[in-house]
Amino acid sequence: MYAYSEFDRQFVHQRAAQFRDQLRRHFNGELPEDDFRPLRLQNGWYVQRHAPMLRVAVPYGEISSPQLRQLAVIAREFDQGWGHFTTRQNLQFNWIPLSRAADVMDRLAEVNMHGIQTSGNCIRNITTDALAGIAADESVDPRPYCELMRQWSTLHPEFAFLPRKFKIAVTGAVEDRAAIAWHDVGLTVLRNASGEVGFRVQVGGGMGRTPLIGPVIREFLPWAQILCYLEAIVRVYNRFGRRDNLYKARIKILVKAEGQKYFDAVEAEFARILRDDIGGALQLIPQAELDRVSAGFARPAGVVAEAEPAPADEVSLPYTRWLARNVHAHQVSGYRAVTLSLKRAGLPPGDITADQMDTAAALAERFSHGELRVSHDQNLVLPWVRAAELPLLFEAARAAGFATPNIGLITDMISCPGGDLCALANARSIPVAAAITERFADLDEVHDIGDIDLHISGCINSCGHHHSGHIGILGVDKDGKEWYQVSLGGSDGSSLSGAPAAGRVIGPSFAADEVPDVVEAVIDTYRAQRLAQERFIDTVRRIGIPPFKTAADAQRHLTATH
């Protein structure tokens, strides 16, 4: 995995020292809240419902065992003993007093971590496929390009105060495991018919109040020009994006409103950068620079192709299910990637305790050369596991509670923290997630149901990506009470889900205690209507929303009469 340079390390420590001085001046009354707020935001510090929240950057989802152990130390010493992994591959702490914030930033800097640009109206943490660099279906490793984008975007002086936050996701695989179409900019790095590397560029995707799929602005852009093209995209947005209305400030609104006019403006700005702008011309990526960065993503020493182990004569059902759900194909013969599930009863989706961080770090050291990945689905991945050691890893992961064989199933849900922690939320997500997990606790039933993406958001900001769920649940406020809309048929763009699409709401909202019954009614309808081997999302598309809406409404009336 990529190692920060001496410049990077000095930069992170200097940034931590700068924030300590800003915090001191703020507490001394020398830096008013209105002036301090954008400074703390660009270092990852929010003020949430009950306490400050720190969002720690995990660039393109890669994290080392020492870094994860340091997060465990911070969780114990400064928070309440746990953290929360998000859909954007970051980790959040929710209970750190602001008075101790500078000490935490110093602890992060010790292991080359920080919260820079994890919040605020700037270019956020670049995300990618959790299997980047190891996926069997990958044509180009996106991580070196992600790192170049990280370096380009960090504290970019022109883009420090954009109309709104700006998110970039990248993939280099056939299977989209990064939900790129739902981002402000979605990039697919690929090879054309001549074998040349370039990018397919989408712009203007996003969720929230107006869910939109990012349209393609360039089918193929030569890789060396990607920073110049991003410069043009963001510069036009910065110039013409709405600043008078918070709800219309995202780039998706500009792209939707202007269409081809926006595309033409980007192309004109891009041509000007290439022709006239010295700063832009210098952003053409030299081959030597790409080679230098790519060297940081070389395979760990000792990872060499080896013969595949012979299948075992007898294996248990739990192990068989774990192999099918949690173990993934690899580019290197004799190796696998393995998902450590963070989804089980009693644990909110994406949450991880300090002890679990330490255990996951130990598993990575023993089985994966000290490297882990954070997935878009709020799990952890070990990327360098020898196939011959899968039985040993299974036993160790099961003993630690990481071996739930539910990846891609209904209990492997995505969820934001919701109203229990977030000041923006209209409703709580965690109790609803817990109730659904309890309702579908039978693994035999869960495996019979098959592939389902269930996503929960506590408000319209869509941090739980409810729009893209096969089943989406959105918390809404009705006269000061918590209610939930249910939608069906969404897709993040993966092959299992089909083309990216927003789900359709199936009717009026439901009370919290009705949601598990409604989900069960929807699932029962699917099981009654499905064809042989037909997945949930395919049944929804084949028979349409009405049968599911009828089942949900019937469940509502049944609940009301009791």
PANU-270314 format. One record per residue (C-alpha): x negated, y negated, z negated; residue in three letters. Coordinates in steps of 0.25 Angstrom, whole numbers, padded with zeros to 4 digits, always signed. Each point is the difference from the previous one (the first is absolute). Layout:
XYZALA;...
//
This chain:
+0000+0000+0000MET;-0004-0014+0002TYR;-0010-0006-0010ALA;+0000-0015-0003TYR;-0012-0008+0005SER;-0008-0008-0010GLU;+0007-0012+0006PHE;+0013+0006-0003ASP;-0004+0003-0014ARG;-0005-0014-0003GLN;+0013-0005+0006PHE;+0009+0008-0009VAL;-0008-0004-0012HIS;+0000-0015+0004GLN;+0015+0001+0002ARG;+0002+0006-0014ALA;-0008-0011-0006ALA;+0007-0011+0008GLN;+0014+0006-0005PHE;-0005+0000-0014ARG;-0003-0015+0001ASP;+0013-0003+0006GLN;+0007+0008-0011LEU;-0008-0008-0011ARG;+0004-0013+0006ARG;+0014+0004+0001HIS;+0001+0004-0014PHE;-0007-0013-0004ASN;+0011-0008+0007GLY;-0010-0005+0011GLU;+0006+0008+0011LEU;+0016-0001+0001PRO;+0008+0012+0003GLU;+0004-0005+0014ASP;-0015-0001+0003ASP;-0004+0013-0007PHE;+0012+0008+0006ARG;-0006+0002+0014PRO;-0014+0003-0006LEU;+0005+0011-0009ARG;+0009+0006+0012LEU;-0012+0001+0009GLN;-0007+0008-0011ASN;+0012+0009-0001GLY;+0006-0005-0013TRP;+0015-0002+0000TYR;+0010-0004-0012VAL;+0010+0011+0000GLN;+0013+0003-0008ARG;-0007+0003-0013HIS;-0015-0002+0002ALA;-0011-0004+0010PRO;-0002+0011+0011MET;-0013+0002+0007LEU;-0001+0006+0013ARG;-0013+0007+0003VAL;-0005+0001+0014ALA;-0003+0014+0006VAL;-0005-0004+0014PRO;+0006+0010+0010TYR;+0003+0009-0011GLY;-0014+0006-0003GLU;-0004+0001-0015ILE;-0012+0007-0007SER;+0000+0008-0013SER;-0007-0011-0007PRO;+0010-0010+0004GLN;+0011+0008-0004LEU;-0006+0003-0013ARG;-0002-0015-0002GLN;+0015-0003+0003LEU;+0003+0011-0011ALA;-0009-0008-0010VAL;+0007-0013+0004ILE;+0014+0007-0002ALA;-0004+0004-0014ARG;-0007-0012-0005GLU;+0008-0011+0006PHE;+0013+0006+0005ASP;+0010+0010-0006GLN;-0007+0012+0005GLY;+0004+0001+0014TRP;+0001-0006+0014GLY;+0008+0001+0013HIS;-0004+0003+0014PHE;+0008-0008+0010THR;+0004+0003+0015THR;-0012-0010+0004ARG;-0010+0009-0006GLN;-0003-0009-0012ASN;+0001+0002-0015LEU;+0008-0009-0009GLN;-0001-0002-0015PHE;+0012-0006-0007ASN;-0003-0003-0014TRP;-0014-0008+0000ILE;+0001-0013-0008PRO;-0005-0012+0008LEU;-0010-0003-0011SER;-0007+0012+0003ARG;+0000-0001+0015ALA;-0014-0005+0002ALA;-0006+0012-0008ASP;+0008+0010+0009VAL;-0005-0007+0013MET;-0014+0002-0006ASP;+0003+0015-0002ARG;+0005+0001+0014LEU;-0012-0007+0006ALA;-0009+0010-0007GLU;+0005+0011+0010VAL;+0001-0009+0012ASN;+0015-0002-0002MET;+0009-0013-0001HIS;+0014-0006+0003GLY;-0004-0009+0011ILE;+0011-0003+0009GLN;+0009+0011-0005THR;+0011-0011-0002SER;+0002-0015+0005GLY;+0003-0005+0014ASN;-0012+0006+0006CYS;-0005+0012+0008ILE;+0002+0012-0010ARG;-0007+0013-0002ASN;-0002+0007+0013ILE;+0007+0014+0000THR;-0002+0012+0008THR;+0003+0015+0001ASP;-0004+0008-0013ALA;-0006+0010+0009LEU;-0008-0010+0008ALA;-0014+0006+0005GLY;+0005+0015-0003ILE;+0013+0001+0007ALA;+0001+0011+0010ALA;+0009-0008+0009ASP;-0009-0012+0000GLU;-0007-0006+0012SER;-0008-0011-0006VAL;-0003-0003-0015ASP;+0007-0013-0004PRO;-0008-0002-0013ARG;-0012-0008+0006PRO;+0009-0010+0007TYR;+0008-0001-0013CYS;-0013-0004-0007GLU;-0003-0010+0011LEU;+0014-0006-0002MET;-0002+0000-0015ARG;-0013-0008+0002GLN;+0006-0009+0010TRP;+0013-0003-0008SER;-0006-0002-0014THR;+0001-0014-0004LEU;+0002-0004+0014HIS;+0000-0016-0001PRO;+0011-0002+0010GLU;+0009+0011-0005PHE;+0000-0002-0015ALA;+0014-0006+0000PHE;+0008+0006+0010LEU;+0016-0002+0001PRO;+0001+0013-0007ARG;-0008+0013-0003LYS;-0006+0007+0012PHE;-0002+0015+0001LYS;-0008+0009+0010ILE;+0001+0015+0001ALA;-0009+0008+0009VAL;+0000+0015+0005THR;-0008+0008+0009GLY;+0008+0013+0001ALA;+0012+0005+0008VAL;+0008+0001-0013GLU;+0003-0013-0006ASP;-0003+0001-0015ARG;-0001-0015-0002ALA;+0013-0005+0004ALA;-0006-0010+0009ILE;+0012-0005+0007ALA;+0006-0005-0013TRP;-0012-0010-0002HIS;-0003-0014+0004ASP;-0011+0006+0009VAL;+0000+0015+0004GLY;-0013+0005+0007LEU;-0002+0014+0006THR;-0014+0002+0004VAL;-0001+0009+0012LEU;-0008+0004+0013ARG;+0005-0003+0013ASN;+0000+0009+0013ALA;-0015-0004+0002SER;-0003+0003-0015GLY;-0002-0014-0004GLU;+0004-0004-0014VAL;+0010-0011-0002GLY;+0013-0004-0008PHE;+0014+0001+0003ARG;+0006-0012-0008VAL;+0013-0002-0006GLN;+0004-0013-0006VAL;+0012-0005-0008GLY;+0005+0012-0008GLY;+0005+0000-0014GLY;+0011+0004-0010MET;+0007-0010-0010GLY;+0013-0007+0004ARG;-0003+0002+0014THR;-0006+0013+0004PRO;-0007+0000+0013LEU;-0009+0010+0008ILE;-0012-0007+0005GLY;+0000-0001+0015PRO;-0012+0003+0008VAL;-0008-0013+0004ILE;-0012+0007+0007ARG;+0000+0015+0005GLU;-0016+0000+0000PHE;-0009-0010-0006LEU;-0015+0003+0001PRO;-0005+0003-0014TRP;-0011-0011+0000ALA;+0011-0010+0001GLN;+0009+0004-0011ILE;-0005-0011-0010LEU;+0002-0011+0011CYS;+0014+0005+0003TYR;+0004+0001-0015LEU;-0005-0014-0001GLU;+0009-0005+0011ALA;+0012+0008-0006ILE;-0001-0006-0014VAL;-0004-0014+0005ARG;+0012-0001+0008VAL;+0009+0005-0011TYR;-0007-0010-0010ASN;+0003-0011+0010ARG;+0014+0003+0003PHE;+0005+0009-0012GLY;+0012-0005-0008ARG;-0005-0007-0013ARG;+0013-0007-0003ASP;+0008+0013-0004ASN;-0007+0012-0008LEU;+0010+0010+0006TYR;-0004-0004+0014LYS;-0015-0002-0002ALA;-0005+0014+0005ARG;-0006+0002+0013ILE;+0011+0009+0004LYS;+0010-0011+0000ILE;-0009-0008+0009LEU;-0002+0011+0010VAL;+0015+0003+0000LYS;+0004-0014+0003ALA;-0011-0003+0010GLU;-0002+0013+0007GLY;-0008-0001+0013GLN;-0003-0015-0004LYS;-0008+0005-0012TYR;-0007+0011+0008PHE;-0004-0011+0010ASP;-0005-0009-0011ALA;-0009+0011-0005VAL;-0005+0004+0013GLU;-0003-0015+0003ALA;-0007-0002-0014GLU;-0008+0013+0002PHE;-0005-0005+0014ALA;-0004-0013-0006ARG;-0008+0007-0012ILE;-0007+0009+0010LEU;-0003-0012+0009ARG;-0003-0012-0009ASP;+0000+0004-0015ASP;-0014+0002-0005ILE;+0005+0006-0013GLY;+0009+0009+0008GLY;-0010+0004+0010ALA;-0009+0005-0011LEU;+0011+0009-0005GLN;-0001+0009+0012LEU;-0005+0012-0007ILE;-0014+0004+0004PRO;-0003+0015+0002GLN;-0011-0001-0010ALA;+0009-0005-0011GLU;+0011+0011+0003LEU;-0011+0010-0001ASP;-0005-0006-0013ARG;+0014+0001-0006VAL;+0003+0013+0006SER;-0013+0006-0007ALA;+0007-0003-0013GLY;+0011+0010+0003PHE;-0009+0012+0003ALA;+0004+0013-0005ARG;-0005+0003-0014PRO;-0013+0007-0001ALA;+0002+0015+0000GLY;+0013+0000+0008VAL;-0003+0009+0012VAL;+0010+0009+0008ALA;+0001+0014-0005GLU;+0008+0012+0003ALA;+0015+0000-0004GLU;+0002+0010-0012PRO;+0008+0012+0002ALA;+0014+0000-0005PRO;+0002+0006-0013ALA;+0008+0013-0001ASP;+0010-0005-0010GLU;+0003-0014-0004VAL;+0011-0005-0010SER;+0012-0008+0005LEU;-0005-0013-0007PRO;-0013+0001+0007TYR;+0006+0003+0013THR;+0009-0012-0001ARG;-0011-0009-0005TRP;-0008+0004+0012LEU;+0011-0003+0009ALA;+0004-0014-0006ARG;-0013-0005-0007ASN;-0011+0005+0009VAL;-0003-0007+0014HIS;-0008+0004+0012ALA;-0014-0006+0001HIS;-0010-0004+0011GLN;-0011+0008-0006VAL;+0002+0015+0001SER;+0001+0006-0013GLY;+0005-0012-0007TYR;+0013-0006-0004ARG;+0006-0012-0006ALA;+0009+0002-0012VAL;+0011-0009-0006THR;+0000-0001-0015LEU;+0015-0003-0003SER;+0004-0011-0009LEU;+0014+0004+0001LYS;+0006+0008-0011ARG;+0010+0000-0011ALA;-0003-0011-0011GLY;-0009-0008+0009LEU;+0005-0012+0008PRO;-0004+0001+0015PRO;-0014-0005+0002GLY;-0003-0001-0015ASP;-0013+0006-0006ILE;-0005+0000-0014THR;-0014-0003-0004ALA;-0002+0015-0004ASP;+0005+0004+0014GLN;-0010-0010+0007MET;-0011+0007-0008ASP;+0005+0013+0004THR;+0001-0004+0015ALA;-0014-0006+0000ALA;-0005+0013-0006ALA;+0007+0009+0011LEU;-0006-0010+0011ALA;-0014+0002-0006GLU;+0002+0015+0000ARG;+0007+0003+0013PHE;-0001-0013+0009SER;-0014-0006-0002HIS;+0006-0011-0009GLY;+0009-0006+0010GLU;+0016-0002-0001LEU;+0010-0007+0009ARG;+0013-0007-0004VAL;+0011+0003+0009SER;+0011-0008+0006HIS;+0010+0009-0007ASP;-0007-0003-0014GLN;-0008+0013-0002ASN;-0014+0003-0001LEU;-0008+0008+0011VAL;-0013+0007-0001LEU;-0006-0001+0013PRO;-0012+0010+0000TRP;+0005+0013-0006VAL;-0007+0013+0005ARG;+0011+0010+0004ALA;-0007+0011-0007ALA;+0002-0008-0013GLU;+0015-0002+0002LEU;+0004+0011-0010PRO;-0009-0006-0011LEU;+0005-0014+0003LEU;+0015+0004-0001PHE;-0002+0006-0014GLU;-0007-0013-0005ALA;+0010-0009+0007ALA;+0012+0008-0006ARG;-0006+0000-0014ALA;-0001-0015+0002ALA;+0014-0002+0005GLY;-0005-0004+0014PHE;+0005+0012+0008ALA;+0015-0002+0001THR;+0002+0006+0014PRO;+0010-0011+0005ASN;-0008-0009+0010ILE;+0010-0005+0010GLY;+0012+0005-0008LEU;+0011-0007-0007ILE;-0007-0001-0013THR;-0012-0006+0006ASP;+0007-0013+0001MET;-0006-0014+0001ILE;+0005-0010-0010SER;-0004-0014-0005CYS;-0001-0003-0015PRO;+0014-0007+0001GLY;+0007-0008-0011GLY;-0008+0007-0011ASP;-0012-0009+0003LEU;+0002-0009+0012CYS;+0006-0014-0002ALA;+0005+0000+0014LEU;+0008+0013-0001ALA;+0015+0001+0000ASN;+0001+0014-0006ALA;-0009+0011-0006ARG;-0006+0010+0009SER;-0007+0009-0010ILE;+0013+0006-0007PRO;+0006+0002+0014VAL;-0012+0008+0005ALA;+0000+0008-0013ALA;+0014+0004+0001ALA;-0002+0004+0015ILE;-0012+0008-0004THR;+0007+0007-0012GLU;+0012+0003+0010ARG;-0009+0007+0010PHE;-0009+0007-0010ALA;+0002+0014+0006ASP;-0012+0002+0010LEU;+0007+0011+0007ASP;+0011-0010+0003GLU;-0010-0012+0004VAL;-0007+0009+0009HIS;+0013+0005+0007ASP;+0004-0015+0002ILE;-0013-0002+0007GLY;-0006-0013+0005ASP;+0006-0013-0005ILE;-0006-0014-0003ASP;+0008-0006-0011LEU;-0004-0014-0003HIS;+0005-0009-0012ILE;-0002-0016-0001SER;+0005-0008-0012GLY;+0003-0012+0009CYS;+0000-0005+0014ILE;-0015-0003+0000ASN;-0001+0015+0004SER;-0012+0004-0008CYS;+0005+0014+0000GLY;+0002+0000+0015HIS;+0015+0004-0001HIS;+0003-0004+0015HIS;-0009+0011+0005SER;+0005+0011-0009GLY;+0008+0011+0006HIS;+0008-0003-0013ILE;-0002-0014-0004GLY;+0004-0006-0014ILE;+0001-0015-0002LEU;+0003-0006-0014GLY;+0009-0012+0001VAL;+0006-0010-0010ASP;+0015+0000-0001LYS;+0005-0010-0011ASP;-0012+0002-0008GLY;+0001+0015+0001LYS;-0009+0010+0007GLU;+0006+0007+0012TRP;-0007+0008+0012TYR;+0002+0000+0015GLN;-0003+0013+0007VAL;-0004+0001+0014SER;-0003+0012+0009LEU;-0009+0002+0013GLY;-0012-0009-0003GLY;-0013+0004+0006SER;-0015-0005-0003ASP;-0004+0005+0014GLY;-0006+0013-0003SER;+0002+0012+0009SER;+0009+0007-0011LEU;+0009-0013+0000SER;-0001-0004+0015GLY;-0001-0014+0005ALA;+0000-0011-0012PRO;+0014-0005-0003ALA;+0008-0006-0011ALA;+0010+0008-0008GLY;+0015-0003+0001ARG;+0008-0003-0013VAL;+0011+0010-0002ILE;+0009-0008-0008GLY;+0003-0009-0012PRO;-0011+0001-0011SER;+0001+0010-0011PHE;-0002-0001-0015ALA;-0013+0006-0005ALA;+0006+0013-0006ASP;+0007+0002+0013GLU;-0013+0000+0008VAL;-0005+0015-0003PRO;+0014+0005+0004ASP;+0000-0008+0013VAL;-0013+0005+0004VAL;+0004+0014-0004GLU;+0013-0001+0009ALA;-0009-0005+0012VAL;-0009+0012-0002ILE;+0012+0009-0001ASP;+0006-0005+0013THR;-0014+0002+0007TYR;-0001+0014-0005ARG;+0014+0003+0005ALA;-0002-0007+0014GLN;-0014+0003+0003ARG;-0004+0010+0012LEU;-0011+0010-0002ALA;-0013-0006-0004GLN;+0006-0014+0002GLU;-0006-0011-0009ARG;+0008-0010-0008PHE;-0003-0012+0009ILE;+0003+0008+0012ASP;+0014+0004-0005THR;+0003-0015-0004VAL;-0004-0004+0014ARG;+0008+0011+0007ARG;+0013-0001-0008ILE;-0001-0015-0004GLY;+0003-0007-0013ILE;+0015+0002-0002PRO;+0000+0014-0005PRO;-0010-0004-0011PHE;+0008-0013-0003LYS;+0012+0009-0002THR;-0007+0009-0010ALA;-0006-0012-0007ALA;+0014-0007-0001ASP;+0006+0013-0005ALA;-0010+0002-0011GLN;+0002-0015-0004ARG;+0015+0003-0002HIS;-0002+0013-0007LEU;-0009-0007-0010THR;+0010-0011-0002ALA;+0011+0010-0003THR;-0009+0006-0011HIS;
//
